[in-house]
Amino acid sequence: MAEKYDILIVDDEQVIIDSVIKIASMEGFSAAGELNAHKALERLQKDKFKLIVCDIMMPEIDGFQFINEIERRKIDIPIIITTGYSTVENAVQSLYQGAIGFIPKPFTTDELVSIIHRGLNYWKLLKSRTGTKSEFVYVPCPAKYYRLGYSAWMNLDYDGTVLVGATDLYTKTINTIKKISVMNIDDQTVQGQTCAWFETEENLTHHLLSPLSGKIILVNEKLISNPSLVEKDPYFEGWIYRYIPTEYEYEIKKLIPCSSDRS
Amino acid sequence: MKKLGCAFKKLWVLKTMFRKIGFKLIFIVGITAIVIIGGYTYFNLKSETNILLGEVERHALELSEAVKNSTRHGMMLNQREMIHDIINTIGKDPAIYALRVFNKDGEIIYSNRLEDIGKMLDKYAESCYACHAANKPLEKLAINDRTRIYRSEQDSSRILGVINPIYNERSCYEAECHAHPTSAKVLGVLDVSIHLKDIDKKIGDNEMHGLIFALIAISAIGLIIALFVKRWVDKPVKELVNATNQVGLGNLNYAIKEAGTDELGILAQSFNNMTKKLKDMQMQIFQSEKMASLGQLAAGVAHEINNPLTGVLTYSSYLLKRTKDNPEMQEDLNVIVRETMRSREIVKGLLDFARQSTPKKSSININEIIDRSIGVVNNQLKLNNVVVEKLYDENLPKVTADANQMQQVFMNLLVNANDSIGRNGGRISIKTSEISLPPEGVVTIKNAVCEKNHNLMDNEHKIEGLASIKLKIKNGGKEGFIYLDPVYGRHKNDYGIKIDKGKPVNIVCPVCDISLIDKNEKCPQCGEEIYKIKIPNDGYLRGCAKFNDHWQKWDIVDSSGKRKFVEIIIKDTGCGIPKEHLSKIFEPFFSTKGQKGTGLGLSVIWGIIEIHNGTINVESEVGKGTTFTIRLPL
């Protein structure tokens, strides 16, 4: 008999599995853990899960290969990547390969809880979409935009600057936004590093990873005073920053063109 | 077989010997010496011999003339006894081989050798040949033709014979005896033969002396060349070969000592230079590999540490959530969470270091960055009882810089200061302020070219750690290089040659020799010529070409007026840096900490400050302390 869990945690360290299960159960979620990707794949055949939290550095099959395998097997479960090898490159790669989130180790309870909530919300959206196929669930980003995974989008303007914001899918997974904290003008952002913090009414803080490296030249003040703008019009009025990108040519390769969403 | 092998070996030895440059030189010079000295000796000996023989010949002629005159009277009177006496008496001289008088038929009439008297001489005999060769006897004979050198017997000494024809005279055919007819032209011949034994001995001696001289001269030349080659060619070449082998074996520390100043010396110097550069390059590769593996190591360590840290952080923050009603416990748990978060930041820093990021400039408050840096190294400072005195300018404007890199700079300087203070405690004072400075002595020239765009910057010759501007100077007959201070208006120039103030100076590009003297302008201070150097994208730098006149002008920089900087002065009461080290401390891999340091710290700092277009200076006094002054442009 297939058991139902909310979260599958795959990590080669038992202490991580234990801590995630503990935190999940504190939040009222059920979780199970596996020490390697092989066992996780077996477990996925047997039991039902809503979210996978997966380490990158694992013996035999690593996190990236695991994502590919999940995709190949058409297992429709959102994946959150976590790793002790917490470089921005790994963060970007994870999102590029289809993970819905990246949480660097070591993480606090709050950080983990936030991302788990986001993951489970994502699963709900996914479910509702598959339930009623034609129903309009979220607004995909405009065709000429690029996105970092499912979180941040960016659009290159004719003057060489880029506009940066959060995708509709992202804001839909974090529920009601209470406050948005942003970086300052002139600050430098790095692709894959947190560039904005969304506080929700559930008192969770969600990190938005920057789609590009660059220097912030403008911050959408309207959005700061009225955070709901990002939910109402995420791709135009709800933009967050204007950047001067520094490594556009190189970094664009790790972004997904939004035009691919419409095929 | 053995003999053949031996012969081959000998041939091989000869071959290798002939391959030697010294041997070739000796061989060529030897042959030349033999030809010249041999030729000289030969002609010298020949002319000496001729002189000696000429002397003997003259002597013989005189003798023959004397005999002829002294016997004349006897002949006239036909007093044969008297003539015999005279001839015998003179002929007794041991030097005289024969003293004979023939009549025109060849009959010996008088002779100092009695047995010869009455003998007939063949017309073709030695003494007659000169006149009778053409069958009809000659009547007149040149002096040279009258002498001959011959040997009486095979092994006897040489003999010089002189014939003296006795001509018919009026008194002869008119004399009472009527011995001679009027028609006869020549009545007889007086033949004087002289031994050449002594002369030949002298000639022989001369030849021997000449030969010995030639041999000594040739061997002396050979020896001198051999010594020369050994001292000035063989030795340095051997040293070079040895050095090359050493380098080939991987010993890049090997340097050729006493290189000398000749071509081989220059070769040795450039060899040393090459190995030095190779070494630096190797070191750099080694260092970058080290850094790369250090980065990998850091990343690996970060990964390994992050996993257990996750356990600590999740459990402690979990506990924090579960013990909301126990404030005492909350307090303690908060410490755990806070400290774990701190560890997380340190590991993050390690990963950032591994990534070796390009500067990410943003508007930063230097005071905050310094505080952050002090926070990181505070424990180390406390261990050494170091007091940090903060003299901050609270209204310090923000600078555009990479916060992490700046933090690295201050951390490094603080750690260095701490190290130099040691266990006995001391004080580090950090002062920040906003200053404005005229461009002179601040702006650094980083790029300079001649009119043909040849780079003039010399990284080899550094002035206070900065690449200098290398110019070629022609002064009188001398040529040399001067290295201009790259800091505008500072004038810590280095002169490669002594400048003769009385003679005109020309400054040229070291690459293409194009003159850098601007003929259109004169120095406004002393009226001498000025040089003009192109600073790409920033106009021209002009300066007085006269030694000791420090007039310089760089319009673009001057017109921008005073520049504003944030100045950070970090002063410690440590052991100080010896003068000889001061100029080197910013060089990569220079370290006095031995195994403890990589020698990269200060050079990295230098690089960071350089990227930010700032300057870093050091002043130090041994025993009193060191002061670093950093200026970052606003």
Interface residues (C-beta under 8 A of the other chain):
Chain A: E13 V15 I16 S19 V20 K22 I23 M26 M57 T83 G84 Y85 S86 T87 V88 P104 K105 P106 F107 T108 T109 D110 L112 N184 D186 D187 Q188 V190 S213 K215
Chain B: A299 A302 H303 E304 I305 N306 N307 P308 L309 T310 G311 V312 L313 T314 Y315 S317 Y318 L320 K321 R322 V337 T340 M341 R344 K348 L351 A354 R355 S357 K360 K361 S362 S363 T400 D402
